[in-house]
Amino acid sequence: MAMNEVELDPVTHITTDAIGKPGQRVFYLQAWKGDQSVTLIIEKVQVQSLAVGVEQFLADIQQRYPDLVEADKSYDESKMHIQPPLDPLFRVGELSLAYDTVRDLVCLIAEEATAVEGEEPQVARFWCTRSQLRSMIHWGLDVASRGRMICPQCGEPMDPGGHFCPKRNGHKH
Protein backbone atom coordinates (compact mmCIF):
# COMPACT_ATOMS: atom_id res chain seq x y z
CA MET A 1 0.00 0.00 0.00
CA ALA A 2 1.37 3.43 -0.99
CA MET A 3 2.02 6.24 1.48
CA ASN A 4 -1.03 8.14 0.23
CA GLU A 5 -3.41 5.23 0.86
CA VAL A 6 -5.23 4.14 3.98
CA GLU A 7 -7.23 0.96 4.33
CA LEU A 8 -9.47 -0.24 7.15
CA ASP A 9 -10.11 -3.93 6.54
CA PRO A 10 -12.63 -4.59 7.90
CA VAL A 11 -14.17 -1.57 9.62
CA THR A 12 -15.79 -2.03 13.00
CA HIS A 13 -18.07 0.95 12.25
CA ILE A 14 -18.74 3.38 9.40
CA THR A 15 -20.96 6.45 9.31
CA THR A 16 -21.62 9.79 7.74
CA ASP A 17 -22.81 12.82 9.68
CA ALA A 18 -23.03 16.60 9.56
CA ILE A 19 -21.95 19.29 12.00
CA GLY A 20 -23.24 22.86 11.98
CA LYS A 21 -26.47 24.75 11.36
CA PRO A 22 -28.55 23.94 8.26
CA GLY A 23 -27.08 25.84 5.32
CA GLN A 24 -23.65 25.89 6.96
CA ARG A 25 -23.20 22.22 7.77
CA VAL A 26 -20.08 20.25 6.99
CA PHE A 27 -20.64 16.60 6.13
CA TYR A 28 -18.18 13.92 7.17
CA LEU A 29 -17.55 10.28 6.39
CA GLN A 30 -15.90 8.42 9.26
CA ALA A 31 -14.82 4.83 9.73
CA TRP A 32 -13.19 2.95 12.58
CA LYS A 33 -11.24 -0.25 12.91
CA GLY A 34 -10.78 -0.84 16.61
CA ASP A 35 -9.25 2.37 17.99
CA GLN A 36 -8.06 3.64 14.58
CA SER A 37 -10.38 6.14 12.91
CA VAL A 38 -10.32 7.90 9.55
CA THR A 39 -12.40 11.02 8.92
CA LEU A 40 -13.04 12.56 5.49
CA ILE A 41 -15.00 15.63 4.39
CA ILE A 42 -17.82 14.80 1.97
CA GLU A 43 -20.44 16.97 0.26
CA LYS A 44 -24.14 16.60 1.04
CA VAL A 45 -24.87 15.80 -2.61
CA GLN A 46 -22.23 13.03 -2.47
CA VAL A 47 -24.03 11.50 0.52
CA GLN A 48 -27.30 11.59 -1.42
CA SER A 49 -25.88 10.19 -4.67
CA LEU A 50 -23.90 7.54 -2.76
CA ALA A 51 -27.19 6.33 -1.27
CA VAL A 52 -28.68 5.82 -4.72
CA GLY A 53 -25.50 4.11 -5.96
CA VAL A 54 -25.25 1.82 -2.92
CA GLU A 55 -28.87 0.69 -3.21
CA GLN A 56 -28.36 -0.17 -6.90
CA PHE A 57 -25.04 -1.88 -6.12
CA LEU A 58 -26.59 -3.97 -3.33
CA ALA A 59 -29.57 -4.87 -5.53
CA ASP A 60 -27.16 -6.08 -8.23
CA ILE A 61 -25.25 -8.20 -5.68
CA GLN A 62 -28.51 -9.62 -4.33
CA GLN A 63 -29.62 -10.51 -7.86
CA ARG A 64 -26.30 -12.21 -8.68
CA TYR A 65 -26.16 -14.05 -5.33
CA PRO A 66 -29.79 -14.74 -4.36
CA ASP A 67 -28.79 -16.95 -1.40
CA LEU A 68 -27.30 -13.96 0.47
CA VAL A 69 -29.27 -12.62 3.41
CA GLU A 70 -30.72 -9.19 2.54
CA ALA A 71 -28.61 -6.33 3.94
CA ASP A 72 -30.22 -4.62 6.94
CA LYS A 73 -30.81 -0.86 6.79
CA SER A 74 -31.64 -0.27 10.46
CA TYR A 75 -29.34 1.78 12.67
CA ASP A 76 -29.06 3.06 16.21
CA GLU A 77 -28.91 6.86 15.89
CA SER A 78 -26.89 7.17 19.11
CA LYS A 79 -24.09 5.17 17.47
CA MET A 80 -24.18 6.93 14.08
CA HIS A 81 -22.82 10.34 15.10
CA ILE A 82 -19.20 11.03 14.24
CA GLN A 83 -16.70 11.02 17.07
CA PRO A 84 -13.70 13.24 17.81
CA PRO A 85 -11.03 13.77 16.69
CA LEU A 86 -12.44 15.55 13.65
CA ASP A 87 -9.17 15.93 11.81
CA PRO A 88 -10.16 15.14 8.21
CA LEU A 89 -7.57 13.32 6.14
CA PHE A 90 -8.87 14.91 2.93
CA ARG A 91 -11.94 16.17 1.02
CA VAL A 92 -13.59 13.43 -1.03
CA GLY A 93 -13.70 13.96 -4.77
CA GLU A 94 -14.75 10.57 -6.08
CA LEU A 95 -16.44 7.57 -4.48
CA SER A 96 -16.59 4.05 -5.85
CA LEU A 97 -17.64 0.60 -4.69
CA ALA A 98 -16.16 -2.88 -4.98
CA TYR A 99 -17.31 -6.26 -3.72
CA ASP A 100 -15.35 -9.26 -2.44
CA THR A 101 -17.54 -12.31 -3.06
CA VAL A 102 -15.36 -14.63 -0.97
CA ARG A 103 -15.60 -12.49 2.18
CA ASP A 104 -19.01 -10.95 1.37
CA LEU A 105 -17.60 -7.49 2.06
CA VAL A 106 -18.13 -4.23 0.19
CA CYS A 107 -15.29 -1.76 -0.22
CA LEU A 108 -16.14 1.94 -0.23
CA ILE A 109 -13.27 3.70 -1.99
CA ALA A 110 -12.87 7.43 -1.45
CA GLU A 111 -10.41 9.43 -3.54
CA GLU A 112 -9.16 12.91 -2.65
CA ALA A 113 -10.78 15.82 -4.52
CA THR A 114 -7.68 17.86 -5.21
CA ALA A 115 -4.20 16.59 -4.96
CA VAL A 116 -1.06 18.70 -5.07
CA GLU A 117 0.17 18.92 -8.65
CA GLY A 118 2.50 16.07 -9.48
CA GLU A 119 1.32 13.97 -6.54
CA GLU A 120 -1.09 11.07 -6.54
CA PRO A 121 -4.40 11.78 -4.76
CA GLN A 122 -4.90 10.19 -1.36
CA VAL A 123 -7.20 7.17 -1.29
CA ALA A 124 -9.13 5.59 1.59
CA ARG A 125 -10.62 2.09 1.37
CA PHE A 126 -13.21 1.00 3.90
CA TRP A 127 -14.17 -2.69 3.85
CA CYS A 128 -17.57 -3.21 5.46
CA THR A 129 -20.53 -5.55 5.52
CA ARG A 130 -23.44 -4.87 3.21
CA SER A 131 -25.57 -4.07 6.27
CA GLN A 132 -23.01 -1.59 7.65
CA LEU A 133 -23.01 0.23 4.31
CA ARG A 134 -26.81 0.20 3.93
CA SER A 135 -27.26 1.48 7.51
CA MET A 136 -24.73 4.26 6.85
CA ILE A 137 -26.51 5.50 3.73
CA HIS A 138 -29.97 5.42 5.33
CA TRP A 139 -28.62 7.42 8.28
CA GLY A 140 -26.88 9.76 5.81
CA LEU A 141 -30.13 10.42 3.94
CA ASP A 142 -31.86 11.12 7.25
CA VAL A 143 -29.14 13.63 8.21
CA ALA A 144 -29.20 15.26 4.75
CA SER A 145 -32.99 15.70 4.96
CA ARG A 146 -32.64 17.70 8.18
CA GLY A 147 -31.29 20.71 6.28
CA ARG A 148 -32.98 23.91 5.18
CA MET A 149 -36.56 23.92 3.96
CA ILE A 150 -36.94 23.69 0.19
CA CYS A 151 -38.72 26.50 -1.67
CA PRO A 152 -41.94 25.14 -3.22
CA GLN A 153 -41.54 27.57 -6.14
CA CYS A 154 -37.97 26.96 -7.34
CA GLY A 155 -36.77 23.91 -5.40
CA GLU A 156 -33.77 25.73 -3.91
CA PRO A 157 -32.97 25.64 -0.16
CA MET A 158 -34.34 28.59 1.81
CA ASP A 159 -32.50 30.34 4.61
CA PRO A 160 -34.50 30.99 7.81
CA GLY A 161 -34.98 34.61 6.67
CA GLY A 162 -36.31 33.53 3.26
CA HIS A 163 -34.57 33.76 -0.10
CA PHE A 164 -34.68 35.53 -3.44
CA CYS A 165 -36.68 33.17 -5.64
CA PRO A 166 -35.97 33.26 -9.38
CA LYS A 167 -39.48 31.91 -10.06
CA ARG A 168 -40.94 34.94 -8.28
CA ASN A 169 -38.80 37.41 -10.24
CA GLY A 170 -36.37 37.74 -7.36
CA HIS A 171 -38.97 38.77 -4.80
CA LYS A 172 -38.00 37.69 -1.33
CA HIS A 173 -40.37 35.36 0.48
N, C-alpha and C positions, 0 to 999 in steps of 0.2 A: 504494500500500500504506500502511495506517495505521501510526501510531507503535507500536501494540501488536501488530503482526504481523511475523513473520519468515518468510522463504521461502528455501529452498535449492533451486535449480532449475538443473540436477539435482544430486543429492548425489553425491559421489564414494564415500561409504561411509555405511552406516546400521547400527546395532546396538542391542541391548538387553543389559543385564548387571546383575549384583547385586554389592554390596559389603557385607561383614559376615558374621557367623556365622549359620548357619541359625536362624531364629526371630527374628533381629534384623537381617536384611538389608534394604538399601534398593535398590530396583530403579530403573534409569535407562534412558532412551531417548536415544541420542546419534547425531547425524548430522554429517557434514562435507561441505563443498564447498571443495576446495583446502585452504587453511589456516584457514578459518572453521569453527568448530564450534558446535553448539547442543546443550545437555544439558538434559533434562527429567527430573523424578521421576515414576515410574509405579508403580502397584501391581502386585504379582505376579499377582493375578486379572485385571488388565487385559492383562498379557502373555499369559496363557492364553486369555482370550476373544478377544483380537486374532488369535491364531493360528487359531482356529476361523473367525472372520470373514474373514480373509485367504484361507484355503483355499477357502471358499465363493465369495468374490469372484473369485479367480483361476479357479476352475472355471467360473463364469458367463462370464467373459471368453473362456476357451478354447472354450466351447460356442458363443458368438456369433461368434468369429473362429477357426474351426478350422484355418486356415492358419498361425497363430502357432506358433512353436517353444515347446514346454512349458517353463515356468519351472523353473530348476534350484534345488534345495533344499540343495545341498552348501555347506559353508563351511569355512574354515581357522580353527580355534579360536584360533590365535595372533593372528589379525587381528580377532577379534570382541570382545575385551575393550575396555571404555571407556577413554578416555585422558584424562589431566589437560588442562586444568583442569576440576574437577568443581564448577562454579559453576552450579547449575541455574537456568534462566530462570524456570520455574514448575512447579507440580505439575499433572499432567494430570488433567482431569476427564472429558473426552469425546474419543473417537477416532472418526474417520470416514475413508472411503476414496473416492477419485475416480479416474477413468481417462481419459487423453487418448489417443484412438484414433489420431490423426495421428502423435504421437510415440511411441506404445506405452510410455507411462510411467504409473505409478500414483502418486497423491498421497496420502500419509498425513497427515491433518490432525489436529493435537492442539490441544485447547482447554483453557485454564486452568480448574482446579477451582473456585477461589473468587477472584472479582475483588473489588476494593474497591467498596463500594456507590456506584452512580452512574457507575462506569467500565465500559467494555467489557472482557471478558476477553481476555487475550493469546492469540494464535493462532500456531501454527507449522505451516508446510506444507513437507513433505519430498517432492520429486519423485524417484522412483527406478524402476529397472527392476523388472519382475516377479520376476526372479531375486534381485535384492538384497533385496526384501521377503520372498520365501519363505525365503531363507537366514537372514534376521534372525529370523523367527518360529520356525524350527526350532532355531536356537541358543537363542532365548529359552525355548522349552519345555524344552530340555536343562538350562539354568541353573535354571529354576523347579523341575525335578524333583530337583535336588540339595539340597533343603531338608530339613526335619525328617522323620523317619519318621512314617508315618500309622498311627494306632491301628487295629488290625483290628476292634475292637469298635464304635467310634463314628465312625470316619472322620476324627477331628480330628488335627491335628499333635501329636506328642509331644515334649516337651523331653527332653534327654539324661537327666534325673533321673526321667523318667516323667511322668504327668499324672493328674488326677482325672477318671476316665471316667464320664460320666453313665449309660452302659449297665451299669456295674458298681456302681451305687448310690454313686458318688463314691469308691469305693475306689481308692487309688493303685496303679498298676502300671507 
